[in-house]
C-alpha cells in the first residue's frame, strides 16, 4: 500500500509540474502529463518504483478516471450553440473528420497491411481533435467573437457530436472484436436491451435520482447523484457486454438533457455539476490516466516504426487542414481562414488516447502501434498551437 501511495504521489507531482511548465508556454497540459508517464516508465525508475500490485491499483483508479472523462464529454455536449454558422461548421466538422479517417484507414490497411479493425482505430486516432488550448489563444488575442473564433467554437461543438458517434462506434467494435459469429446475435440482443434501458433511465430513474439528491440543496449532493447515475449506467452497459464507457457517455448526455429540460431541475445545476466533476476528474483521476498512457509507451519502438509515425503525422496534419479548408470554402470563407481554423482544430484531446488504450488492453493493437499513435498525438498537439498562434498574430496584423 505504501509503495502504491508513493508512486501515485510521484506521478501526480511530476504530472502537475510538467503540465504547468507546458501551460506556461501556452501548450496543452496533456503533453506534460504524458511526458510524466514516459519519464516514470524509464526502465530503471519503473523497475524500482513500479510493481504488479501498483499496476492493479493504478489501473483501477485510471479506469474510474476514464469513466468520468466520458461522462464529462456527454455532459458538455452542446447542440444549441451550433445554430450560428451551422452550415459552415457542419462542413468543417464533416470534412476534417472524414478525410483523415478515410486516408488513415486506407494507408494503414493497404500500405502497412494491418487488418480492418486496427486500420479503423488508426484512422479514428488521426481524425478526432480538441479545441481547448485554441480557445485560450483566441481569448488572449481577443478573437473569440471574431468570425474565425466563432467558426472554431461552433465547428468544435459539431465535432463533439461526431466524436460521440465515432467513439461509440469504435468502442462497440473493440468490445465485440473478441466475439465469435455465434456470439453476435446475443450481442445485438444486449444492445437492444440497453437501448430500452436508456429510455427507461431518461424517463424515470434519472429525474427521480436527481430530484432526490437535489432536496439536500448542496453542490456535493447533486454530484453524488450524478455519480450514482454514471456508475450505474456504466455497470449496466458493461454487464450487457457493450462496455462501461458507452454507458458513461450516454449518462452524461441524459443528465445534461434532464437538467436543462423546461420545468425540470434548475438549469444552473448543470454548471455546478460540471465544475465539481471537472475538479475531481481533471485535477486527480484524468492526469493519472495520461501518466498511465505514457507508462505503456515503448520508446525503443519509435525508431523501428518511424515510417508509420511520419506517414500518420502527415495524414493527421494534411488531412485535417485539407478538410477544414474545403469546409470553410464551401461555407464561402477564404483559404486563409480555412488554414487558421484547420490549425486551430488540429490539437489532439483525450479521446484518441482512450481508444488506443482500450485497443491495447483488448490486445487488438500491439505496443508498437500504440506507441506510434501516442507519438503522433504528441507531435500534432505540440506543433499545432505554435503554428496557430503565429497565424492568428499574422492575421491580426493583416
CORLINTA-V592509 format. One record per residue. N is the residue number from 0. PSI is psi in degrees with one decimal (NA if undefined). Layout:
n=[N:N]
psi=[PSI:PSI]
This chain:
n=[0:1:2:3:4:5:6:7:8:9:10:11:12:13:14:15:16:17:18:19:20:21:22:23:24:25:26:27:28:29:30:31:32:33:34:35:36:37:38:39:40:41:42:43:44:45:46:47:48:49:50:51:52:53:54:55:56:57:58:59:60:61:62:63:64:65:66:67:68:69:70:71:72:73:74:75:76:77:78:79:80:81:82:83:84:85:86:87:88:89:90:91:92:93:94:95:96:97:98:99:100:101:102:103:104:105:106:107:108:109:110:111:112:113:114:115:116:117:118:119:120:121:122:123:124:125:126:127:128:129:130:131:132:133:134:135:136:137:138:139:140:141:142:143:144:145:146:147:148:149:150:151:152:153:154:155:156:157:158:159:160:161:162:163:164:165:166:167:168:169:170:171:172:173:174:175:176:177:178:179:180:181:182:183:184:185:186:187:188:189:190:191:192:193:194:195:196:197:198:199:200:201:202:203:204:205:206:207:208:209:210:211:212:213:214:215:216:217:218:219:220:221:222:223:224:225:226:227:228:229:230:231:232:233:234:235:236:237:238:239:240:241:242:243:244:245:246:247:248:249:250:251:252:253:254:255:256:257:258:259:260:261:262:263:264:265:266:267:268:269:270:271:272:273:274:275:276:277:278:279:280:281:282:283:284:285:286:287:288:289:290:291:292:293:294:295:296:297:298:299:300:301:302:303:304:305:306:307:308:309:310:311:312:313:314:315:316:317:318:319:320:321:322:323:324:325:326:327:328:329:330:331:332:333:334:335:336:337:338:339:340:341:342:343:344:345:346:347:348:349:350:351:352:353:354:355:356:357:358:359:360:361:362:363:364:365:366:367:368:369:370:371:372:373:374:375:376:377:378:379:380:381:382:383:384:385:386:387:388:389:390:391:392:393:394:395:396:397]
psi=[-42.7:-40.8:-38.9:-41.6:-40.9:-44.3:-41.4:-41.2:-48.6:-40.9:-44.0:-44.6:-47.1:-41.0:-42.3:-45.8:-47.7:-36.3:-43.9:-32.9:-46.8:-37.1:-33.8:-35.8:19.9:39.4:153.1:138.6:-28.9:-29.7:-46.1:-38.6:-38.8:-41.5:-32.6:-42.9:-38.7:-41.9:-47.7:-17.7:-1.8:129.3:-44.3:-50.2:-42.1:-37.7:-33.6:-42.5:-27.2:150.4:172.9:-35.1:-43.6:-39.0:-41.2:-45.9:-42.4:-39.7:-40.1:-45.9:-46.2:-31.1:-39.7:-39.3:-42.2:-40.6:-45.0:-35.0:-45.7:-31.3:-41.5:-40.6:-45.4:-39.2:-33.9:-1.4:111.4:107.6:-17.9:-31.7:-0.4:-11.3:-39.1:133.4:33.7:-48.2:-50.1:-41.7:-40.0:-41.7:-48.3:-49.6:-42.3:-51.9:-37.5:-4.2:-49.1:-42.6:-54.5:-33.3:-47.8:-47.4:-42.6:-42.8:-48.5:-43.6:-45.2:-38.0:-46.7:-17.2:-45.9:-8.8:20.7:159.1:176.7:-44.7:-45.2:-42.7:-38.0:-42.2:-42.7:-43.1:-44.6:-35.4:-25.9:7.4:-19.1:158.3:174.8:137.9:10.2:-51.1:-30.4:-40.5:-35.3:-43.1:-42.3:-40.4:-43.2:-38.0:3.8:44.0:12.8:-32.6:3.6:171.8:-42.5:-45.2:-43.1:-40.8:-43.2:-43.4:-49.9:-37.9:-31.4:-36.7:-43.0:-38.9:-38.9:-40.3:-45.7:-41.0:-41.2:-45.4:-43.4:-46.9:-43.1:-43.5:-47.8:-32.4:-38.9:-40.7:-46.2:-43.4:-35.6:-0.4:-31.9:-1.2:147.7:174.3:-33.9:-23.6:-16.3:-42.7:-40.3:-37.1:-43.5:-41.7:-42.3:-40.5:-41.0:-40.5:-41.6:-40.7:-42.4:-39.1:-33.8:-45.9:-39.7:-43.1:-46.3:-41.8:-27.5:-64.7:-47.2:-49.0:-40.5:-46.5:-45.2:-41.4:-35.8:-45.9:-24.0:-22.0:-27.7:-16.0:42.8:152.6:-38.8:-32.8:-38.3:-39.5:-41.5:-40.9:-44.1:-37.5:-40.9:-43.2:-49.6:-40.7:-36.8:-46.0:-35.8:-40.8:-45.2:-45.9:-34.7:-38.5:-33.9:-0.9:12.6:-25.5:138.5:-29.3:-31.0:-45.4:-40.2:-43.7:-50.6:-35.4:-44.1:-45.4:-39.5:-39.4:-43.4:-48.1:-39.8:-43.2:-27.6:-2.4:137.8:134.6:1.3:-141.8:160.5:127.0:-34.0:-15.3:-29.7:-39.3:-41.2:-44.2:-42.5:-43.4:-42.3:-45.3:-41.6:-39.8:-50.0:-35.0:-54.2:-13.8:-16.7:-60.8:-46.1:-40.0:-37.0:-33.4:-43.6:-36.9:-43.0:-36.5:-46.2:-36.6:-33.0:-12.9:145.8:96.7:-28.1:-21.5:-9.6:-45.7:-38.0:-17.1:24.8:-37.4:-46.7:-44.6:-46.8:-40.6:-42.5:-36.5:-43.8:-42.0:-43.1:-55.0:-51.6:-43.9:-42.5:-45.5:-44.8:-45.4:-40.6:-43.3:-44.5:-44.7:-44.0:-42.2:-39.8:-28.2:14.2:32.4:-171.1:164.0:-41.4:-43.4:-40.6:-42.1:-44.1:-47.7:-38.4:-47.2:-28.2:-31.0:5.0:-36.9:144.9:151.6:-136.0:-26.6:-47.3:-26.9:-39.5:-45.2:-46.5:-40.6:-44.8:-40.6:-36.8:-43.2:-36.4:5.3:31.2:-37.9:158.6:169.2:-34.6:-46.8:-41.6:-47.7:-39.3:-44.3:-45.1:-37.8:-43.3:-43.7:-41.9:-46.0:-49.7:-36.4:-28.7:-44.8:-42.3:-48.5:-33.6:-49.5:-41.0:-44.2:-41.6:-41.9:-35.9:-44.8:-41.7:-39.5:-35.8:-32.8:-23.3:NA]
